[in-house]
Amino acid sequence: IRVDGAGDAHTELDLFDLRGRRIRVWQPGGGATTVVWEGDEASGRRVAAGVYIFRLRAQGRTLTRKVTWLP
């Protein structure tokens, strides 16, 4: 996933399941970068196939996108 915090050092990318439980957090910094998610929770446990939601917060704005994970 390509992420650009547009200079906001507090940029945060969260991943949620459809129950609203946050399962991963990345803090990519303020520049452009690529975040790789390999289907695991923060603890390292693999997640089930299904729909997940990415939320990017930077510069006071929020962007959300749904993704389908098929292991």
Predicted model as a PDB file, atoms N, CA, C, CB and O in Angstrom, pLDDT in the B-factor column:
MODEL        1                                                                  
ATOM      1  N   ILE A   1       0.861  -1.170   0.000  1.00 88.00           N  
ATOM      2  CA  ILE A   1       0.000   0.000   0.000  1.00 88.00           C  
ATOM      3  C   ILE A   1       0.897   1.219   0.000  1.00 88.00           C  
ATOM      4  CB  ILE A   1      -0.974   0.005   1.223  1.00 88.00           C  
ATOM      5  O   ILE A   1       1.742   1.365   0.884  1.00 88.00           O  
ATOM      6  N   ARG A   2       0.734   2.076  -0.951  1.00 90.00           N  
ATOM      7  CA  ARG A   2       1.519   3.304  -1.055  1.00 90.00           C  
ATOM      8  C   ARG A   2       0.855   4.371  -0.189  1.00 90.00           C  
ATOM      9  CB  ARG A   2       1.639   3.780  -2.547  1.00 90.00           C  
ATOM     10  O   ARG A   2      -0.342   4.630  -0.316  1.00 90.00           O  
ATOM     11  N   VAL A   3       1.647   4.990   0.695  1.00 90.00           N  
ATOM     12  CA  VAL A   3       1.143   5.972   1.642  1.00 90.00           C  
ATOM     13  C   VAL A   3       1.993   7.232   1.549  1.00 90.00           C  
ATOM     14  CB  VAL A   3       1.147   5.407   3.087  1.00 90.00           C  
ATOM     15  O   VAL A   3       3.217   7.155   1.445  1.00 90.00           O  
ATOM     16  N   ASP A   4       1.340   8.399   1.587  1.00 87.00           N  
ATOM     17  CA  ASP A   4       2.074   9.662   1.612  1.00 87.00           C  
ATOM     18  C   ASP A   4       1.451  10.561   2.668  1.00 87.00           C  
ATOM     19  CB  ASP A   4       2.064  10.355   0.212  1.00 87.00           C  
ATOM     20  O   ASP A   4       0.312  11.007   2.527  1.00 87.00           O  
ATOM     21  N   GLY A   5       2.212  10.823   3.731  1.00 84.00           N  
ATOM     22  CA  GLY A   5       1.731  11.665   4.819  1.00 84.00           C  
ATOM     23  C   GLY A   5       1.848  13.142   4.540  1.00 84.00           C  
ATOM     24  O   GLY A   5       1.475  13.961   5.380  1.00 84.00           O  
ATOM     25  N   ALA A   6       2.361  13.504   3.369  1.00 84.00           N  
ATOM     26  CA  ALA A   6       2.464  14.904   2.930  1.00 84.00           C  
ATOM     27  C   ALA A   6       3.122  15.786   3.979  1.00 84.00           C  
ATOM     28  CB  ALA A   6       1.086  15.452   2.596  1.00 84.00           C  
ATOM     29  O   ALA A   6       2.673  16.903   4.236  1.00 84.00           O  
ATOM     30  N   GLY A   7       4.188  15.276   4.583  1.00 85.00           N  
ATOM     31  CA  GLY A   7       4.947  16.082   5.527  1.00 85.00           C  
ATOM     32  C   GLY A   7       4.493  15.989   6.970  1.00 85.00           C  
ATOM     33  O   GLY A   7       5.124  16.586   7.842  1.00 85.00           O  
ATOM     34  N   ASP A   8       3.426  15.263   7.254  1.00 87.00           N  
ATOM     35  CA  ASP A   8       2.919  15.125   8.622  1.00 87.00           C  
ATOM     36  C   ASP A   8       3.634  13.968   9.315  1.00 87.00           C  
ATOM     37  CB  ASP A   8       1.378  14.897   8.626  1.00 87.00           C  
ATOM     38  O   ASP A   8       3.381  12.805   9.002  1.00 87.00           O  
ATOM     39  N   ALA A   9       4.519  14.279  10.247  1.00 88.00           N  
ATOM     40  CA  ALA A   9       5.295  13.255  10.951  1.00 88.00           C  
ATOM     41  C   ALA A   9       4.418  12.351  11.813  1.00 88.00           C  
ATOM     42  CB  ALA A   9       6.353  13.912  11.819  1.00 88.00           C  
ATOM     43  O   ALA A   9       4.865  11.286  12.239  1.00 88.00           O  
ATOM     44  N   HIS A  10       3.183  12.755  12.072  1.00 90.00           N  
ATOM     45  CA  HIS A  10       2.271  11.975  12.908  1.00 90.00           C  
ATOM     46  C   HIS A  10       1.303  11.134  12.072  1.00 90.00           C  
ATOM     47  CB  HIS A  10       1.487  12.902  13.827  1.00 90.00           C  
ATOM     48  O   HIS A  10       0.259  10.715  12.571  1.00 90.00           O  
ATOM     49  N   THR A  11       1.639  10.889  10.825  1.00 92.00           N  
ATOM     50  CA  THR A  11       0.810  10.068   9.948  1.00 92.00           C  
ATOM     51  C   THR A  11       0.636   8.681  10.553  1.00 92.00           C  
ATOM     52  CB  THR A  11       1.431   9.971   8.535  1.00 92.00           C  
ATOM     53  O   THR A  11       1.585   8.079  11.053  1.00 92.00           O  
ATOM     54  N   GLU A  12      -0.602   8.187  10.494  1.00 94.00           N  
ATOM     55  CA  GLU A  12      -0.881   6.864  11.049  1.00 94.00           C  
ATOM     56  C   GLU A  12      -1.788   6.091  10.100  1.00 94.00           C  
ATOM     57  CB  GLU A  12      -1.530   6.978  12.450  1.00 94.00           C  
ATOM     58  O   GLU A  12      -2.770   6.624   9.583  1.00 94.00           O  
ATOM     59  N   LEU A  13      -1.444   4.833   9.882  1.00 96.00           N  
ATOM     60  CA  LEU A  13      -2.246   3.930   9.068  1.00 96.00           C  
ATOM     61  C   LEU A  13      -2.725   2.807   9.971  1.00 96.00           C  
ATOM     62  CB  LEU A  13      -1.435   3.376   7.844  1.00 96.00           C  
ATOM     63  O   LEU A  13      -1.919   2.078  10.549  1.00 96.00           O  
ATOM     64  N   ASP A  14      -4.039   2.669  10.092  1.00 97.00           N  
ATOM     65  CA  ASP A  14      -4.641   1.636  10.941  1.00 97.00           C  
ATOM     66  C   ASP A  14      -5.361   0.625  10.065  1.00 97.00           C  
ATOM     67  CB  ASP A  14      -5.622   2.259  11.976  1.00 97.00           C  
ATOM     68  O   ASP A  14      -5.823   0.942   8.969  1.00 97.00           O  
ATOM     69  N   LEU A  15      -5.445  -0.596  10.570  1.00 98.00           N  
ATOM     70  CA  LEU A  15      -6.196  -1.648   9.896  1.00 98.00           C  
ATOM     71  C   LEU A  15      -7.228  -2.198  10.874  1.00 98.00           C  
ATOM     72  CB  LEU A  15      -5.248  -2.781   9.377  1.00 98.00           C  
ATOM     73  O   LEU A  15      -6.895  -2.566  12.001  1.00 98.00           O  
ATOM     74  N   PHE A  16      -8.476  -2.250  10.437  1.00 98.00           N  
ATOM     75  CA  PHE A  16      -9.583  -2.710  11.265  1.00 98.00           C  
ATOM     76  C   PHE A  16     -10.276  -3.899  10.620  1.00 98.00           C  
ATOM     77  CB  PHE A  16     -10.584  -1.577  11.504  1.00 98.00           C  
ATOM     78  O   PHE A  16     -10.320  -4.019   9.396  1.00 98.00           O  
ATOM     79  N   ASP A  17     -10.819  -4.780  11.461  1.00 97.00           N  
ATOM     80  CA  ASP A  17     -11.711  -5.800  10.932  1.00 97.00           C  
ATOM     81  C   ASP A  17     -13.114  -5.196  10.879  1.00 97.00           C  
ATOM     82  CB  ASP A  17     -11.678  -7.111  11.809  1.00 97.00           C  
ATOM     83  O   ASP A  17     -13.316  -4.061  11.310  1.00 97.00           O  
ATOM     84  N   LEU A  18     -14.075  -5.940  10.357  1.00 97.00           N  
ATOM     85  CA  LEU A  18     -15.426  -5.381  10.203  1.00 97.00           C  
ATOM     86  C   LEU A  18     -16.172  -5.220  11.522  1.00 97.00           C  
ATOM     87  CB  LEU A  18     -16.234  -6.255   9.285  1.00 97.00           C  
ATOM     88  O   LEU A  18     -17.237  -4.603  11.553  1.00 97.00           O  
ATOM     89  N   ARG A  19     -15.645  -5.754  12.589  1.00 97.00           N  
ATOM     90  CA  ARG A  19     -16.234  -5.535  13.912  1.00 97.00           C  
ATOM     91  C   ARG A  19     -15.731  -4.234  14.533  1.00 97.00           C  
ATOM     92  CB  ARG A  19     -15.917  -6.714  14.837  1.00 97.00           C  
ATOM     93  O   ARG A  19     -16.178  -3.841  15.610  1.00 97.00           O  
ATOM     94  N   GLY A  20     -14.800  -3.571  13.850  1.00 97.00           N  
ATOM     95  CA  GLY A  20     -14.262  -2.312  14.353  1.00 97.00           C  
ATOM     96  C   GLY A  20     -13.038  -2.487  15.230  1.00 97.00           C  
ATOM     97  O   GLY A  20     -12.553  -1.518  15.814  1.00 97.00           O  
ATOM     98  N   ARG A  21     -12.534  -3.697  15.334  1.00 97.00           N  
ATOM     99  CA  ARG A  21     -11.358  -3.967  16.161  1.00 97.00           C  
ATOM    100  C   ARG A  21     -10.099  -3.608  15.370  1.00 97.00           C  
ATOM    101  CB  ARG A  21     -11.322  -5.464  16.613  1.00 97.00           C  
ATOM    102  O   ARG A  21      -9.894  -4.090  14.256  1.00 97.00           O  
ATOM    103  N   ARG A  22      -9.261  -2.754  15.962  1.00 97.00           N  
ATOM    104  CA  ARG A  22      -8.019  -2.375  15.293  1.00 97.00           C  
ATOM    105  C   ARG A  22      -7.026  -3.511  15.441  1.00 97.00           C  
ATOM    106  CB  ARG A  22      -7.440  -1.050  15.875  1.00 97.00           C  
ATOM    107  O   ARG A  22      -6.700  -3.918  16.556  1.00 97.00           O  
ATOM    108  N   ILE A  23      -6.541  -4.028  14.308  1.00 97.00           N  
ATOM    109  CA  ILE A  23      -5.664  -5.184  14.370  1.00 97.00           C  
ATOM    110  C   ILE A  23      -4.213  -4.866  14.011  1.00 97.00           C  
ATOM    111  CB  ILE A  23      -6.180  -6.250  13.459  1.00 97.00           C  
ATOM    112  O   ILE A  23      -3.317  -5.646  14.333  1.00 97.00           O  
ATOM    113  N   ARG A  24      -3.973  -3.755  13.362  1.00 97.00           N  
ATOM    114  CA  ARG A  24      -2.594  -3.348  13.045  1.00 97.00           C  
ATOM    115  C   ARG A  24      -2.509  -1.830  13.022  1.00 97.00           C  
ATOM    116  CB  ARG A  24      -2.131  -3.940  11.678  1.00 97.00           C  
ATOM    117  O   ARG A  24      -3.488  -1.143  12.732  1.00 97.00           O  
ATOM    118  N   VAL A  25      -1.319  -1.319  13.333  1.00 96.00           N  
ATOM    119  CA  VAL A  25      -1.042   0.116  13.254  1.00 96.00           C  
ATOM    120  C   VAL A  25       0.343   0.288  12.658  1.00 96.00           C  
ATOM    121  CB  VAL A  25      -1.142   0.806  14.663  1.00 96.00           C  
ATOM    122  O   VAL A  25       1.296  -0.382  13.057  1.00 96.00           O  
ATOM    123  N   TRP A  26       0.438   1.191  11.701  1.00 95.00           N  
ATOM    124  CA  TRP A  26       1.735   1.582  11.147  1.00 95.00           C  
ATOM    125  C   TRP A  26       1.874   3.082  11.311  1.00 95.00           C  
ATOM    126  CB  TRP A  26       1.874   1.163   9.641  1.00 95.00           C  
ATOM    127  O   TRP A  26       0.888   3.812  11.208  1.00 95.00           O  
ATOM    128  N   GLN A  27       3.077   3.546  11.564  1.00 92.00           N  
ATOM    129  CA  GLN A  27       3.365   4.977  11.650  1.00 92.00           C  
ATOM    130  C   GLN A  27       4.464   5.274  10.636  1.00 92.00           C  
ATOM    131  CB  GLN A  27       3.795   5.404  13.114  1.00 92.00           C  
ATOM    132  O   GLN A  27       5.645   5.322  10.979  1.00 92.00           O  
ATOM    133  N   PRO A  28       4.058   5.473   9.381  1.00 89.00           N  
ATOM    134  CA  PRO A  28       5.027   5.590   8.302  1.00 89.00           C  
ATOM    135  C   PRO A  28       5.774   6.920   8.230  1.00 89.00           C  
ATOM    136  CB  PRO A  28       4.343   5.366   7.028  1.00 89.00           C  
ATOM    137  O   PRO A  28       6.670   7.070   7.399  1.00 89.00           O  
ATOM    138  N   GLY A  29       5.429   7.885   9.077  1.00 85.00           N  
ATOM    139  CA  GLY A  29       6.098   9.180   9.010  1.00 85.00           C  
ATOM    140  C   GLY A  29       5.449  10.074   7.972  1.00 85.00           C  
ATOM    141  O   GLY A  29       4.375   9.766   7.453  1.00 85.00           O  
ATOM    142  N   GLY A  30       6.107  11.179   7.675  1.00 83.00           N  
ATOM    143  CA  GLY A  30       5.483  12.192   6.827  1.00 83.00           C  
ATOM    144  C   GLY A  30       5.742  12.083   5.350  1.00 83.00           C  
ATOM    145  O   GLY A  30       5.117  12.798   4.567  1.00 83.00           O  
ATOM    146  N   GLY A  31       6.638  11.219   4.940  1.00 85.00           N  
ATOM    147  CA  GLY A  31       6.953  11.118   3.522  1.00 85.00           C  
ATOM    148  C   GLY A  31       6.217   9.992   2.834  1.00 85.00           C  
ATOM    149  O   GLY A  31       5.428   9.272   3.445  1.00 85.00           O  
ATOM    150  N   ALA A  32       6.492   9.856   1.550  1.00 90.00           N  
ATOM    151  CA  ALA A  32       5.900   8.778   0.767  1.00 90.00           C  
ATOM    152  C   ALA A  32       6.638   7.482   1.069  1.00 90.00           C  
ATOM    153  CB  ALA A  32       5.946   9.098  -0.752  1.00 90.00           C  
ATOM    154  O   ALA A  32       7.868   7.447   1.109  1.00 90.00           O  
ATOM    155  N   THR A  33       5.877   6.429   1.280  1.00 91.00           N  
ATOM    156  CA  THR A  33       6.465   5.125   1.576  1.00 91.00           C  
ATOM    157  C   THR A  33       5.489   4.025   1.157  1.00 91.00           C  
ATOM    158  CB  THR A  33       6.818   5.003   3.090  1.00 91.00           C  
ATOM    159  O   THR A  33       4.338   4.297   0.816  1.00 91.00           O  
ATOM    160  N   THR A  34       5.956   2.812   1.188  1.00 93.00           N  
ATOM    161  CA  THR A  34       5.107   1.654   0.904  1.00 93.00           C  
ATOM    162  C   THR A  34       4.993   0.806   2.164  1.00 93.00           C  
ATOM    163  CB  THR A  34       5.676   0.813  -0.281  1.00 93.00           C  
ATOM    164  O   THR A  34       5.999   0.449   2.777  1.00 93.00           O  
ATOM    165  N   VAL A  35       3.765   0.488   2.541  1.00 93.00           N  
ATOM    166  CA  VAL A  35       3.500  -0.369   3.693  1.00 93.00           C  
ATOM    167  C   VAL A  35       3.051  -1.723   3.159  1.00 93.00           C  
ATOM    168  CB  VAL A  35       2.417   0.260   4.650  1.00 93.00           C  
ATOM    169  O   VAL A  35       2.165  -1.801   2.309  1.00 93.00           O  
ATOM    170  N   VAL A  36       3.660  -2.776   3.657  1.00 93.00           N  
ATOM    171  CA  VAL A  36       3.311  -4.132   3.230  1.00 93.00           C  
ATOM    172  C   VAL A  36       2.591  -4.834   4.372  1.00 93.00           C  
ATOM    173  CB  VAL A  36       4.580  -4.935   2.796  1.00 93.00           C  
ATOM    174  O   VAL A  36       3.100  -4.920   5.490  1.00 93.00           O  
ATOM    175  N   TRP A  37       1.398  -5.332   4.071  1.00 95.00           N  
ATOM    176  CA  TRP A  37       0.650  -6.120   5.048  1.00 95.00           C  
ATOM    177  C   TRP A  37       0.581  -7.543   4.528  1.00 95.00           C  
ATOM    178  CB  TRP A  37      -0.786  -5.531   5.296  1.00 95.00           C  
ATOM    179  O   TRP A  37       0.135  -7.777   3.405  1.00 95.00           O  
ATOM    180  N   GLU A  38       1.019  -8.491   5.338  1.00 94.00           N  
ATOM    181  CA  GLU A  38       1.068  -9.883   4.919  1.00 94.00           C  
ATOM    182  C   GLU A  38      -0.014 -10.735   5.573  1.00 94.00           C  
ATOM    183  CB  GLU A  38       2.420 -10.460   5.229  1.00 94.00           C  
ATOM    184  O   GLU A  38       0.133 -11.950   5.703  1.00 94.00           O  
ATOM    185  N   GLY A  39      -1.102 -10.084   5.984  1.00 96.00           N  
ATOM    186  CA  GLY A  39      -2.241 -10.822   6.516  1.00 96.00           C  
ATOM    187  C   GLY A  39      -2.119 -11.219   7.969  1.00 96.00           C  
ATOM    188  O   GLY A  39      -2.670 -12.239   8.385  1.00 96.00           O  
ATOM    189  N   ASP A  40      -1.399 -10.421   8.748  1.00 97.00           N  
ATOM    190  CA  ASP A  40      -1.225 -10.757  10.159  1.00 97.00           C  
ATOM    191  C   ASP A  40      -1.659  -9.610  11.061  1.00 97.00           C  
ATOM    192  CB  ASP A  40       0.228 -11.120  10.441  1.00 97.00           C  
ATOM    193  O   ASP A  40      -1.705  -8.449  10.654  1.00 97.00           O  
ATOM    194  N   GLU A  41      -1.975  -9.974  12.300  1.00 96.00           N  
ATOM    195  CA  GLU A  41      -2.274  -8.988  13.338  1.00 96.00           C  
ATOM    196  C   GLU A  41      -0.955  -8.464  13.892  1.00 96.00           C  
ATOM    197  CB  GLU A  41      -3.158  -9.607  14.477  1.00 96.00           C  
ATOM    198  O   GLU A  41       0.117  -8.948  13.527  1.00 96.00           O  
ATOM    199  N   ALA A  42      -1.039  -7.481  14.768  1.00 93.00           N  
ATOM    200  CA  ALA A  42       0.162  -6.937  15.399  1.00 93.00           C  
ATOM    201  C   ALA A  42       0.924  -8.005  16.176  1.00 93.00           C  
ATOM    202  CB  ALA A  42      -0.207  -5.787  16.325  1.00 93.00           C  
ATOM    203  O   ALA A  42       2.148  -7.940  16.289  1.00 93.00           O  
ATOM    204  N   SER A  43       0.193  -8.993  16.716  1.00 95.00           N  
ATOM    205  CA  SER A  43       0.821 -10.072  17.482  1.00 95.00           C  
ATOM    206  C   SER A  43       1.510 -11.105  16.599  1.00 95.00           C  
ATOM    207  CB  SER A  43      -0.213 -10.758  18.338  1.00 95.00           C  
ATOM    208  O   SER A  43       2.234 -11.968  17.096  1.00 95.00           O  
ATOM    209  N   GLY A  44       1.285 -11.018  15.277  1.00 95.00           N  
ATOM    210  CA  GLY A  44       1.872 -11.971  14.357  1.00 95.00           C  
ATOM    211  C   GLY A  44       0.928 -13.079  13.921  1.00 95.00           C  
ATOM    212  O   GLY A  44       1.243 -13.852  13.017  1.00 95.00           O  
ATOM    213  N   ARG A  45      -0.225 -13.155  14.564  1.00 96.00           N  
ATOM    214  CA  ARG A  45      -1.208 -14.181  14.215  1.00 96.00           C  
ATOM    215  C   ARG A  45      -1.861 -13.848  12.872  1.00 96.00           C  
ATOM    216  CB  ARG A  45      -2.284 -14.306  15.324  1.00 96.00           C  
ATOM    217  O   ARG A  45      -2.204 -12.695  12.612  1.00 96.00           O  
ATOM    218  N   ARG A  46      -2.030 -14.856  12.029  1.00 97.00           N  
ATOM    219  CA  ARG A  46      -2.659 -14.659  10.717  1.00 97.00           C  
ATOM    220  C   ARG A  46      -4.147 -14.360  10.884  1.00 97.00           C  
ATOM    221  CB  ARG A  46      -2.460 -15.906   9.820  1.00 97.00           C  
ATOM    222  O   ARG A  46      -4.795 -14.881  11.791  1.00 97.00           O  
ATOM    223  N   VAL A  47      -4.678 -13.522  10.002  1.00 97.00           N  
ATOM    224  CA  VAL A  47      -6.104 -13.201  10.035  1.00 97.00           C  
ATOM    225  C   VAL A  47      -6.844 -14.080   9.034  1.00 97.00           C  
ATOM    226  CB  VAL A  47      -6.344 -11.699   9.725  1.00 97.00           C  
ATOM    227  O   VAL A  47      -6.247 -14.644   8.118  1.00 97.00           O  
ATOM    228  N   ALA A  48      -8.134 -14.182   9.226  1.00 97.00           N  
ATOM    229  CA  ALA A  48      -8.981 -14.963   8.326  1.00 97.00           C  
ATOM    230  C   ALA A  48      -9.228 -14.186   7.035  1.00 97.00           C  
ATOM    231  CB  ALA A  48     -10.322 -15.319   9.007  1.00 97.00           C  
ATOM    232  O   ALA A  48      -9.090 -12.964   6.992  1.00 97.00           O  
ATOM    233  N   ALA A  49      -9.590 -14.909   6.001  1.00 97.00           N  
ATOM    234  CA  ALA A  49      -9.989 -14.263   4.749  1.00 97.00           C  
ATOM    235  C   ALA A  49     -11.203 -13.385   5.025  1.00 97.00           C  
ATOM    236  CB  ALA A  49     -10.305 -15.321   3.636  1.00 97.00           C  
ATOM    237  O   ALA A  49     -12.053 -13.739   5.842  1.00 97.00           O  
ATOM    238  N   GLY A  50     -11.285 -12.254   4.356  1.00 97.00           N  
ATOM    239  CA  GLY A  50     -12.434 -11.381   4.539  1.00 97.00           C  
ATOM    240  C   GLY A  50     -12.127  -9.948   4.173  1.00 97.00           C  
ATOM    241  O   GLY A  50     -11.092  -9.650   3.576  1.00 97.00           O  
ATOM    242  N   VAL A  51     -13.031  -9.072   4.535  1.00 98.00           N  
ATOM    243  CA  VAL A  51     -12.919  -7.648   4.230  1.00 98.00           C  
ATOM    244  C   VAL A  51     -12.343  -6.923   5.445  1.00 98.00           C  
ATOM    245  CB  VAL A  51     -14.305  -7.049   3.830  1.00 98.00           C  
ATOM    246  O   VAL A  51     -12.748  -7.168   6.581  1.00 98.00           O  
ATOM    247  N   TYR A  52     -11.402  -6.036   5.187  1.00 98.00           N  
ATOM    248  CA  TYR A  52     -10.754  -5.231   6.222  1.00 98.00           C  
ATOM    249  C   TYR A  52     -10.759  -3.776   5.780  1.00 98.00           C  
ATOM    250  CB  TYR A  52      -9.299  -5.724   6.498  1.00 98.00           C  
ATOM    251  O   TYR A  52     -10.924  -3.477   4.597  1.00 98.00           O  
ATOM    252  N   ILE A  53     -10.579  -2.886   6.724  1.00 98.00           N  
ATOM    253  CA  ILE A  53     -10.627  -1.458   6.424  1.00 98.00           C  
ATOM    254  C   ILE A  53      -9.314  -0.799   6.833  1.00 98.00           C  
ATOM    255  CB  ILE A  53     -11.819  -0.786   7.144  1.00 98.00           C  
ATOM    256  O   ILE A  53      -8.878  -0.909   7.979  1.00 98.00           O  
ATOM    257  N   PHE A  54      -8.695  -0.118   5.880  1.00 97.00           N  
ATOM    258  CA  PHE A  54      -7.522   0.700   6.163  1.00 97.00           C  
ATOM    259  C   PHE A  54      -7.982   2.130   6.409  1.00 97.00           C  
ATOM    260  CB  PHE A  54      -6.487   0.635   4.994  1.00 97.00           C  
ATOM    261  O   PHE A  54      -8.850   2.644   5.704  1.00 97.00           O  
ATOM    262  N   ARG A  55      -7.387   2.769   7.422  1.00 97.00           N  
ATOM    263  CA  ARG A  55      -7.679   4.178   7.712  1.00 97.00           C  
ATOM    264  C   ARG A  55      -6.349   4.924   7.787  1.00 97.00           C  
ATOM    265  CB  ARG A  55      -8.500   4.338   9.057  1.00 97.00           C  
ATOM    266  O   ARG A  55      -5.489   4.596   8.604  1.00 97.00           O  
ATOM    267  N   LEU A  56      -6.190   5.916   6.938  1.00 94.00           N  
ATOM    268  CA  LEU A  56      -5.000   6.759   6.936  1.00 94.00           C  
ATOM    269  C   LEU A  56      -5.370   8.112   7.521  1.00 94.00           C  
ATOM    270  CB  LEU A  56      -4.413   6.910   5.498  1.00 94.00           C  
ATOM    271  O   LEU A  56      -6.324   8.753   7.079  1.00 94.00           O  
ATOM    272  N   ARG A  57      -4.603   8.543   8.522  1.00 93.00           N  
ATOM    273  CA  ARG A  57      -4.819   9.863   9.125  1.00 93.00           C  
ATOM    274  C   ARG A  57      -3.542  10.674   8.978  1.00 93.00           C  
ATOM    275  CB  ARG A  57      -5.234   9.745  10.630  1.00 93.00           C  
ATOM    276  O   ARG A  57      -2.474  10.253   9.423  1.00 93.00           O  
ATOM    277  N   ALA A  58      -3.658  11.842   8.350  1.00 91.00           N  
ATOM    278  CA  ALA A  58      -2.526  12.747   8.156  1.00 91.00           C  
ATOM    279  C   ALA A  58      -3.050  14.153   7.928  1.00 91.00           C  
ATOM    280  CB  ALA A  58      -1.639  12.292   6.966  1.00 91.00           C  
ATOM    281  O   ALA A  58      -4.080  14.341   7.281  1.00 91.00           O  
ATOM    282  N   GLN A  59      -2.354  15.121   8.449  1.00 89.00           N  
ATOM    283  CA  GLN A  59      -2.693  16.537   8.282  1.00 89.00           C  
ATOM    284  C   GLN A  59      -4.150  16.850   8.621  1.00 89.00           C  
ATOM    285  CB  GLN A  59      -2.407  16.964   6.862  1.00 89.00           C  
ATOM    286  O   GLN A  59      -4.785  17.659   7.944  1.00 89.00           O  
ATOM    287  N   GLY A  60      -4.678  16.216   9.659  1.00 91.00           N  
ATOM    288  CA  GLY A  60      -6.041  16.479  10.089  1.00 91.00           C  
ATOM    289  C   GLY A  60      -7.111  15.881   9.187  1.00 91.00           C  
ATOM    290  O   GLY A  60      -8.295  16.167   9.363  1.00 91.00           O  
ATOM    291  N   ARG A  61      -6.717  15.067   8.238  1.00 93.00           N  
ATOM    292  CA  ARG A  61      -7.670  14.447   7.322  1.00 93.00           C  
ATOM    293  C   ARG A  61      -7.658  12.938   7.515  1.00 93.00           C  
ATOM    294  CB  ARG A  61      -7.344  14.811   5.855  1.00 93.00           C  
ATOM    295  O   ARG A  61      -6.679  12.374   8.005  1.00 93.00           O  
ATOM    296  N   THR A  62      -8.744  12.293   7.131  1.00 96.00           N  
ATOM    297  CA  THR A  62      -8.867  10.843   7.253  1.00 96.00           C  
ATOM    298  C   THR A  62      -9.337  10.265   5.922  1.00 96.00           C  
ATOM    299  CB  THR A  62      -9.848  10.461   8.398  1.00 96.00           C  
ATOM    300  O   THR A  62     -10.255  10.787   5.289  1.00 96.00           O  
ATOM    301  N   LEU A  63      -8.692   9.187   5.517  1.00 94.00           N  
ATOM    302  CA  LEU A  63      -9.055   8.479   4.297  1.00 94.00           C  
ATOM    303  C   LEU A  63      -9.226   7.008   4.642  1.00 94.00           C  
ATOM    304  CB  LEU A  63      -7.980   8.677   3.176  1.00 94.00           C  
ATOM    305  O   LEU A  63      -8.358   6.416   5.285  1.00 94.00           O  
ATOM    306  N   THR A  64     -10.344   6.410   4.220  1.00 97.00           N  
ATOM    307  CA  THR A  64     -10.575   4.990   4.503  1.00 97.00           C  
ATOM    308  C   THR A  64     -10.787   4.241   3.181  1.00 97.00           C  
ATOM    309  CB  THR A  64     -11.808   4.802   5.453  1.00 97.00           C  
ATOM    310  O   THR A  64     -11.330   4.768   2.210  1.00 97.00           O  
ATOM    311  N   ARG A  65     -10.327   2.983   3.201  1.00 97.00           N  
ATOM    312  CA  ARG A  65     -10.506   2.106   2.046  1.00 97.00           C  
ATOM    313  C   ARG A  65     -10.741   0.693   2.527  1.00 97.00           C  
ATOM    314  CB  ARG A  65      -9.284   2.163   1.102  1.00 97.00           C  
ATOM    315  O   ARG A  65     -10.124   0.246   3.494  1.00 97.00           O  
ATOM    316  N   LYS A  66     -11.646  -0.022   1.842  1.00 97.00           N  
ATOM    317  CA  LYS A  66     -11.880  -1.427   2.137  1.00 97.00           C  
ATOM    318  C   LYS A  66     -10.948  -2.260   1.268  1.00 97.00           C  
ATOM    319  CB  LYS A  66     -13.370  -1.817   1.898  1.00 97.00           C  
ATOM    320  O   LYS A  66     -10.665  -1.916   0.120  1.00 97.00           O  
ATOM    321  N   VAL A  67     -10.476  -3.366   1.843  1.00 96.00           N  
ATOM    322  CA  VAL A  67      -9.675  -4.330   1.095  1.00 96.00           C  
ATOM    323  C   VAL A  67     -10.197  -5.728   1.391  1.00 96.00           C  
ATOM    324  CB  VAL A  67      -8.161  -4.212   1.456  1.00 96.00           C  
ATOM    325  O   VAL A  67     -10.736  -5.983   2.468  1.00 96.00           O  
ATOM    326  N   THR A  68     -10.038  -6.610   0.454  1.00 97.00           N  
ATOM    327  CA  THR A  68     -10.399  -8.003   0.669  1.00 97.00           C  
ATOM    328  C   THR A  68      -9.121  -8.815   0.776  1.00 97.00           C  
ATOM    329  CB  THR A  68     -11.309  -8.539  -0.476  1.00 97.00           C  
ATOM    330  O   THR A  68      -8.278  -8.778  -0.120  1.00 97.00           O  
ATOM    331  N   TRP A  69      -8.976  -9.547   1.872  1.00 97.00           N  
ATOM    332  CA  TRP A  69      -7.805 -10.379   2.086  1.00 97.00           C  
ATOM    333  C   TRP A  69      -8.165 -11.816   1.747  1.00 97.00           C  
ATOM    334  CB  TRP A  69      -7.288 -10.262   3.545  1.00 97.00           C  
ATOM    335  O   TRP A  69      -9.095 -12.389   2.315  1.00 97.00           O  
ATOM    336  N   LEU A  70      -7.414 -12.390   0.810  1.00 96.00           N  
ATOM    337  CA  LEU A  70      -7.587 -13.784   0.422  1.00 96.00           C  
ATOM    338  C   LEU A  70      -6.239 -14.469   0.566  1.00 96.00           C  
ATOM    339  CB  LEU A  70      -8.142 -13.917  -1.040  1.00 96.00           C  
ATOM    340  O   LEU A  70      -5.391 -14.349  -0.318  1.00 96.00           O  
ATOM    341  N   PRO A  71      -6.022 -15.197   1.681  1.00 86.00           N  
ATOM    342  CA  PRO A  71      -4.713 -15.833   1.886  1.00 86.00           C  
ATOM    343  C   PRO A  71      -4.432 -16.940   0.891  1.00 86.00           C  
ATOM    344  CB  PRO A  71      -4.623 -16.388   3.282  1.00 86.00           C  
ATOM    345  O   PRO A  71      -3.371 -17.562   0.943  1.00 86.00           O  
TER     346      PRO A  71                                                      
ENDMDL                                                                          
END                                                                             
